[in-house]
Amino acid sequence: MKTIYEVQQLLKRFGTFIYTGDRIGDLELMEEELRELNGYGIIDQKEYTAALMVIRGELRKERQK
């Protein structure tokens, strides 16, 4: 998993669509959703870690702007 699009597709598989119009807000909500999915054991640790790294990288880029 290397892009936000791939993270969105992962979340979509579980019925989660996130779009608020605020890029940073969207990324934070995606991170929260991933934590919940991981906490319930719905996604495996490898998917969770990969998606989390992508989101954190994007958050870092957005906050540097």
PyMOL CGO cylinders between C-alpha atoms (Angstrom):
from pymol import cmd
from pymol.cgo import CYLINDER

trace = [
    CYLINDER, 0.00, 0.00, 0.00, 1.58, 3.22, -1.16, 0.3, 1, 1, 1, 1, 1, 1,
    CYLINDER, 1.58, 3.22, -1.16, -1.13, 5.82, -1.83, 0.3, 1, 1, 1, 1, 1, 1,
    CYLINDER, -1.13, 5.82, -1.83, -4.06, 7.45, -0.10, 0.3, 1, 1, 1, 1, 1, 1,
    CYLINDER, -4.06, 7.45, -0.10, -6.25, 6.08, -2.88, 0.3, 1, 1, 1, 1, 1, 1,
    CYLINDER, -6.25, 6.08, -2.88, -5.30, 2.55, -1.82, 0.3, 1, 1, 1, 1, 1, 1,
    CYLINDER, -5.30, 2.55, -1.82, -6.12, 3.39, 1.80, 0.3, 1, 1, 1, 1, 1, 1,
    CYLINDER, -6.12, 3.39, 1.80, -9.50, 4.76, 0.68, 0.3, 1, 1, 1, 1, 1, 1,
    CYLINDER, -9.50, 4.76, 0.68, -10.16, 1.53, -1.23, 0.3, 1, 1, 1, 1, 1, 1,
    CYLINDER, -10.16, 1.53, -1.23, -9.31, -0.49, 1.88, 0.3, 1, 1, 1, 1, 1, 1,
    CYLINDER, -9.31, -0.49, 1.88, -11.75, 1.55, 3.98, 0.3, 1, 1, 1, 1, 1, 1,
    CYLINDER, -11.75, 1.55, 3.98, -14.38, 1.33, 1.24, 0.3, 1, 1, 1, 1, 1, 1,
    CYLINDER, -14.38, 1.33, 1.24, -14.30, -2.48, 1.52, 0.3, 1, 1, 1, 1, 1, 1,
    CYLINDER, -14.30, -2.48, 1.52, -15.71, -2.01, 5.02, 0.3, 1, 1, 1, 1, 1, 1,
    CYLINDER, -15.71, -2.01, 5.02, -18.30, 0.62, 4.04, 0.3, 1, 1, 1, 1, 1, 1,
    CYLINDER, -18.30, 0.62, 4.04, -16.32, 3.67, 5.15, 0.3, 1, 1, 1, 1, 1, 1,
    CYLINDER, -16.32, 3.67, 5.15, -16.35, 6.72, 2.88, 0.3, 1, 1, 1, 1, 1, 1,
    CYLINDER, -16.35, 6.72, 2.88, -14.60, 9.81, 4.19, 0.3, 1, 1, 1, 1, 1, 1,
    CYLINDER, -14.60, 9.81, 4.19, -14.78, 13.21, 2.54, 0.3, 1, 1, 1, 1, 1, 1,
    CYLINDER, -14.78, 13.21, 2.54, -15.28, 16.39, 4.53, 0.3, 1, 1, 1, 1, 1, 1,
    CYLINDER, -15.28, 16.39, 4.53, -13.55, 18.81, 2.18, 0.3, 1, 1, 1, 1, 1, 1,
    CYLINDER, -13.55, 18.81, 2.18, -10.73, 19.31, 4.68, 0.3, 1, 1, 1, 1, 1, 1,
    CYLINDER, -10.73, 19.31, 4.68, -7.71, 17.24, 3.64, 0.3, 1, 1, 1, 1, 1, 1,
    CYLINDER, -7.71, 17.24, 3.64, -6.12, 17.09, 7.09, 0.3, 1, 1, 1, 1, 1, 1,
    CYLINDER, -6.12, 17.09, 7.09, -9.47, 16.29, 8.69, 0.3, 1, 1, 1, 1, 1, 1,
    CYLINDER, -9.47, 16.29, 8.69, -10.06, 13.50, 6.18, 0.3, 1, 1, 1, 1, 1, 1,
    CYLINDER, -10.06, 13.50, 6.18, -6.66, 11.98, 6.90, 0.3, 1, 1, 1, 1, 1, 1,
    CYLINDER, -6.66, 11.98, 6.90, -7.24, 12.13, 10.65, 0.3, 1, 1, 1, 1, 1, 1,
    CYLINDER, -7.24, 12.13, 10.65, -10.64, 10.44, 10.27, 0.3, 1, 1, 1, 1, 1, 1,
    CYLINDER, -10.64, 10.44, 10.27, -9.08, 7.73, 8.09, 0.3, 1, 1, 1, 1, 1, 1,
    CYLINDER, -9.08, 7.73, 8.09, -6.48, 7.10, 10.78, 0.3, 1, 1, 1, 1, 1, 1,
    CYLINDER, -6.48, 7.10, 10.78, -9.20, 6.82, 13.41, 0.3, 1, 1, 1, 1, 1, 1,
    CYLINDER, -9.20, 6.82, 13.41, -11.21, 4.39, 11.29, 0.3, 1, 1, 1, 1, 1, 1,
    CYLINDER, -11.21, 4.39, 11.29, -8.14, 2.25, 10.73, 0.3, 1, 1, 1, 1, 1, 1,
    CYLINDER, -8.14, 2.25, 10.73, -7.51, 2.11, 14.47, 0.3, 1, 1, 1, 1, 1, 1,
    CYLINDER, -7.51, 2.11, 14.47, -11.07, 0.93, 15.05, 0.3, 1, 1, 1, 1, 1, 1,
    CYLINDER, -11.07, 0.93, 15.05, -10.86, -1.74, 12.34, 0.3, 1, 1, 1, 1, 1, 1,
    CYLINDER, -10.86, -1.74, 12.34, -7.57, -2.94, 13.80, 0.3, 1, 1, 1, 1, 1, 1,
    CYLINDER, -7.57, -2.94, 13.80, -8.92, -2.85, 17.35, 0.3, 1, 1, 1, 1, 1, 1,
    CYLINDER, -8.92, -2.85, 17.35, -11.82, -5.10, 16.37, 0.3, 1, 1, 1, 1, 1, 1,
    CYLINDER, -11.82, -5.10, 16.37, -9.45, -7.44, 14.52, 0.3, 1, 1, 1, 1, 1, 1,
    CYLINDER, -9.45, -7.44, 14.52, -11.14, -6.85, 11.17, 0.3, 1, 1, 1, 1, 1, 1,
    CYLINDER, -11.14, -6.85, 11.17, -7.95, -6.03, 9.27, 0.3, 1, 1, 1, 1, 1, 1,
    CYLINDER, -7.95, -6.03, 9.27, -4.62, -7.71, 9.75, 0.3, 1, 1, 1, 1, 1, 1,
    CYLINDER, -4.62, -7.71, 9.75, -1.64, -5.99, 11.33, 0.3, 1, 1, 1, 1, 1, 1,
    CYLINDER, -1.64, -5.99, 11.33, 0.30, -5.77, 8.05, 0.3, 1, 1, 1, 1, 1, 1,
    CYLINDER, 0.30, -5.77, 8.05, -2.50, -3.88, 6.26, 0.3, 1, 1, 1, 1, 1, 1,
    CYLINDER, -2.50, -3.88, 6.26, -3.02, -1.65, 9.28, 0.3, 1, 1, 1, 1, 1, 1,
    CYLINDER, -3.02, -1.65, 9.28, 0.65, -0.72, 9.56, 0.3, 1, 1, 1, 1, 1, 1,
    CYLINDER, 0.65, -0.72, 9.56, 1.04, -0.04, 5.83, 0.3, 1, 1, 1, 1, 1, 1,
    CYLINDER, 1.04, -0.04, 5.83, -2.09, 2.14, 5.68, 0.3, 1, 1, 1, 1, 1, 1,
    CYLINDER, -2.09, 2.14, 5.68, -1.10, 4.02, 8.81, 0.3, 1, 1, 1, 1, 1, 1,
    CYLINDER, -1.10, 4.02, 8.81, 2.33, 4.83, 7.39, 0.3, 1, 1, 1, 1, 1, 1,
    CYLINDER, 2.33, 4.83, 7.39, 0.76, 6.19, 4.19, 0.3, 1, 1, 1, 1, 1, 1,
    CYLINDER, 0.76, 6.19, 4.19, -1.66, 8.39, 6.15, 0.3, 1, 1, 1, 1, 1, 1,
    CYLINDER, -1.66, 8.39, 6.15, 1.04, 9.73, 8.45, 0.3, 1, 1, 1, 1, 1, 1,
    CYLINDER, 1.04, 9.73, 8.45, 3.26, 10.55, 5.49, 0.3, 1, 1, 1, 1, 1, 1,
    CYLINDER, 3.26, 10.55, 5.49, 0.43, 12.48, 3.84, 0.3, 1, 1, 1, 1, 1, 1,
    CYLINDER, 0.43, 12.48, 3.84, -0.38, 14.27, 7.09, 0.3, 1, 1, 1, 1, 1, 1,
    CYLINDER, -0.38, 14.27, 7.09, 3.25, 15.34, 7.39, 0.3, 1, 1, 1, 1, 1, 1,
    CYLINDER, 3.25, 15.34, 7.39, 3.21, 16.71, 3.82, 0.3, 1, 1, 1, 1, 1, 1,
    CYLINDER, 3.21, 16.71, 3.82, -0.05, 18.59, 4.38, 0.3, 1, 1, 1, 1, 1, 1,
    CYLINDER, -0.05, 18.59, 4.38, 1.11, 20.16, 7.62, 0.3, 1, 1, 1, 1, 1, 1,
    CYLINDER, 1.11, 20.16, 7.62, 4.34, 21.38, 6.02, 0.3, 1, 1, 1, 1, 1, 1,
    CYLINDER, 4.34, 21.38, 6.02, 2.43, 23.37, 3.39, 0.3, 1, 1, 1, 1, 1, 1,
]
cmd.load_cgo(trace, "trace")
